[in-house]
Amino acid sequence: MKRTEMLLQLQETPVWDMVIIGGGATGLGAALDAASRGYKTLLLERSDFAQGTSSRSTKLVHGGVRYLAQGNIKFVIEALKERGYLLKNAPHLTNDQPFILPVYSYFQKWYYGFGLMLYDYLSGKLSLGKTRILSRKKTLLALPALNPKKLAGGILYYDGQFDDARLAMDIAAAAAEHGAVLLNYTEVTGFKKEKGKISGVECRDRLTGELYSLQTNVVINATGVFSDAVIRLDDPQHLPMIAPSQGIHLVVDTRFFPGGNALIIPKTDDERVLFAVPWNGKILLGTTDTLMEHIDEEPRPLSEEIRFIISHFNRYCHTQIAQKDVLSVFAGIRPLVIKGKKQSSSETSRDHTIVVAVSNLVTITGGKWTTYRKMAEDAVNNALFVGKLEKKECITEALMINELPLSIGKNDPLSIYGNKAWSIGQIMVENPLMAAKIHPDYAYTIAELNWIIANEMPQKLEDILARRMRLLFLDARAAMDCCELVAGYLQLALEKDEKWKLEQVREFKILAQQYLLS
Ligand SMILES: Cc1cc2nc3c(=O)[nH]c(=O)nc-3n(C[C@H](O)[C@H](O)[C@H](O)COP(=O)(O)OP(=O)(O)OC[C@H]3O[C@@H](n4cnc5c(N)ncnc54)[C@H](O)[C@@H]3O)c2cc1C
């Protein structure tokens, strides 16, 4: 993907079949769905791809154990089906993850044991492995950090795991390969209408200030927590439908949680869920569910949320953590859809919602990363109908997003690039200097950096260190250590001056400070 080529196509296309606003999981999924059906598709993202909620998840491809406890069986079955498709269609970025749920009484053992057997049963042929009830001894062997006090045993079950922002990048690339045009840093600022129906969008390139006025048959609004703001560009009287709920994660070293298994506490004493999940060589601890009044493009963790995670982790594990042990902390905001009168996040829907406005604007929101494909299919089906486009069938259920070549093992650090790994490896073969790491403690190389800059449209230092490479999320201090080096390569490729580079480094360091607690 090259931004200059995308801009050229933007200028040369008189009418789009579909314009999609928002480059998170939902919008990118819709772009891939529409383009793979053969529609002339444009996606506009005002920041970077996956800069919002879609890079800040718990990284689980899951049916949602807690929704089962709420009796939402239909939602769980659909998500488990989507879990199976995602693991099959993006094998290079997904894996099975064993989870252990510790139990503290015999009632809990049978209650959760039965529930998680049902969870596995509901996944049918797409099961990732049998749920098993573990003795106290086996639970402690599987989770060496677990505090043994009052422990009665555990339940082992399987779910999926993935790299959210890297998957977003690959969905974007797959959509582009099917002919979609995708632009980051391009904000939709208004709609054009004919006889009350939307006939186009106004947008602004945030990097150059250039304005564009585009024609389209139909528009999909996939802007997550910003859905209400975009609907208001169409209908200023629109009443809010989103209840933004913040969730944070802390990242710590694996020595605090060794063993490779994940922990789930389904109900802490204040009725929350606590996860400790291995991810990219670190441990992710999360999450919270805090209703927010304001939505920030770069949400900040609240001190109460940080305290909750640290104190609860320390209650369940004997490997105690303190603020100084946190390598990175990040916050994301769930686009929950209000069901009735807004009171708490439990009164919101976790399922996805589609609303078609009188103007024909199709808004899709809610749901979760795991179900992005189904959300995209539903959104595009609605868009075809209101845009009066010729109906073509959705093909994404069996559409590979990227593939892992047989010659590359899952443990190879380049495996995250799927079928592009070979060309990155080739850069290092041709010039061994390119195998140098950007930071001594992490596997990311200069070859990857150059490949990313040439192919994945990063426009800012943050785009590389937060989302193409996950260093900001894994270890904010390490990201700061190598940011000048990375900025130098980006400066060269984008033909920017020294002042631009220094400004990028300054902005990035300010951002990275927010990911640190000490
Ligand atoms: C803490 C947390 C943990 C989670 N964990 C999981 C998990 O483990 N598994 C799972 O399946 N799901 C999880 N989710 C849910 C999942 O992350 C979200 O459902 C999903 O990422 C939402 O994607 P989206 O595309 O709808 O929104 P976003 O990713 O927010 O994308 C919307 C995009 O629209 C852009 N935009 C806004 N206005 C405009 C405009 N005017 N013009 C152009 N672009 C615009 C924004 O910049 C943004 O990038 C989690 C969510 C949170 C918050």
The ligand as a MOL file (V3000), in Angstrom:
LIG
                    3D

  0  0  0     0  0            999 V3000
M  V30 BEGIN CTAB
M  V30 COUNTS 53 58 0 0 0
M  V30 BEGIN ATOM
M  V30 1 C -10.3990 -2.6860 26.7820 0
M  V30 2 C -10.9850 -3.4200 25.6140 0
M  V30 3 C -10.7250 -4.7620 25.4510 0
M  V30 4 C -11.2680 -5.4470 24.3750 0
M  V30 5 N -10.9290 -6.7380 24.1900 0
M  V30 6 C -11.4300 -7.4310 23.1480 0
M  V30 7 C -11.0070 -8.7470 22.9220 0
M  V30 8 O -10.1610 -9.2780 23.6180 0
M  V30 9 N -11.5490 -9.4050 21.8800 0
M  V30 10 C -12.4860 -8.8420 21.0780 0
M  V30 11 O -12.9730 -9.5310 20.1910 0
M  V30 12 N -12.8660 -7.5560 21.2380 0
M  V30 13 C -12.3530 -6.8330 22.2390 0
M  V30 14 N -12.6870 -5.5270 22.4180 0
M  V30 15 C -13.6310 -4.9070 21.4860 0
M  V30 16 C -12.9660 -4.4470 20.1910 0
M  V30 17 O -11.6900 -3.9330 20.4260 0
M  V30 18 C -13.8540 -3.3850 19.5220 0
M  V30 19 O -15.1570 -3.8820 19.4090 0
M  V30 20 C -13.3650 -3.0170 18.1340 0
M  V30 21 O -11.9920 -2.7350 18.1280 0
M  V30 22 C -14.1370 -1.7990 17.6300 0
M  V30 23 O -13.6530 -1.4910 16.3470 0
M  V30 24 P -14.2750 -0.3110 15.5170 0
M  V30 25 O -13.6990 -0.3770 14.1620 0
M  V30 26 O -15.7560 -0.3630 15.5940 0
M  V30 27 O -13.8230 1.0150 16.2700 0
M  V30 28 P -12.4000 1.7510 16.2640 0
M  V30 29 O -11.2850 0.8080 16.3140 0
M  V30 30 O -12.4380 2.7980 17.3180 0
M  V30 31 O -12.3600 2.4670 14.8460 0
M  V30 32 C -13.1270 3.6080 14.5360 0
M  V30 33 C -12.2530 4.5280 13.7110 0
M  V30 34 O -13.0450 5.5820 13.1680 0
M  V30 35 C -12.1810 6.6920 12.9950 0
M  V30 36 N -12.9860 7.9170 12.8080 0
M  V30 37 C -13.7590 8.5420 13.7170 0
M  V30 38 N -14.3280 9.6330 13.1570 0
M  V30 39 C -13.9070 9.6950 11.8700 0
M  V30 40 C -14.1390 10.6030 10.7830 0
M  V30 41 N -14.9270 11.6710 10.9120 0
M  V30 42 N -13.5290 10.3490 9.5820 0
M  V30 43 C -12.7220 9.2750 9.4310 0
M  V30 44 N -12.4710 8.3970 10.4330 0
M  V30 45 C -13.0550 8.5930 11.6290 0
M  V30 46 C -11.3680 6.6860 14.2890 0
M  V30 47 O -10.1760 7.4120 14.1510 0
M  V30 48 C -11.1530 5.1960 14.5230 0
M  V30 49 O -9.8990 4.7480 14.0610 0
M  V30 50 C -12.1330 -4.7870 23.4660 0
M  V30 51 C -12.3780 -3.4270 23.6270 0
M  V30 52 C -11.7920 -2.7350 24.6840 0
M  V30 53 C -12.0200 -1.2770 24.8230 0
M  V30 END ATOM
M  V30 BEGIN BOND
M  V30 1 1 1 2
M  V30 2 1 2 3
M  V30 3 2 2 52
M  V30 4 2 3 4
M  V30 5 1 4 5
M  V30 6 1 4 50
M  V30 7 2 5 6
M  V30 8 1 6 7
M  V30 9 1 6 13
M  V30 10 2 7 8
M  V30 11 1 7 9
M  V30 12 1 9 10
M  V30 13 2 10 11
M  V30 14 1 10 12
M  V30 15 2 12 13
M  V30 16 1 13 14
M  V30 17 1 14 15
M  V30 18 1 14 50
M  V30 19 1 15 16
M  V30 20 1 16 17
M  V30 21 1 16 18
M  V30 22 1 18 19
M  V30 23 1 18 20
M  V30 24 1 20 21
M  V30 25 1 20 22
M  V30 26 1 22 23
M  V30 27 1 23 24
M  V30 28 2 24 25
M  V30 29 1 24 26
M  V30 30 1 24 27
M  V30 31 1 27 28
M  V30 32 2 28 29
M  V30 33 1 28 30
M  V30 34 1 28 31
M  V30 35 1 31 32
M  V30 36 1 32 33
M  V30 37 1 33 34
M  V30 38 1 33 48
M  V30 39 1 34 35
M  V30 40 1 35 36
M  V30 41 1 35 46
M  V30 42 1 36 37
M  V30 43 1 36 45
M  V30 44 2 37 38
M  V30 45 1 38 39
M  V30 46 1 39 40
M  V30 47 2 39 45
M  V30 48 1 40 41
M  V30 49 2 40 42
M  V30 50 1 42 43
M  V30 51 2 43 44
M  V30 52 1 44 45
M  V30 53 1 46 47
M  V30 54 1 46 48
M  V30 55 1 48 49
M  V30 56 2 50 51
M  V30 57 1 51 52
M  V30 58 1 52 53
M  V30 END BOND
M  V30 END CTAB
M  END
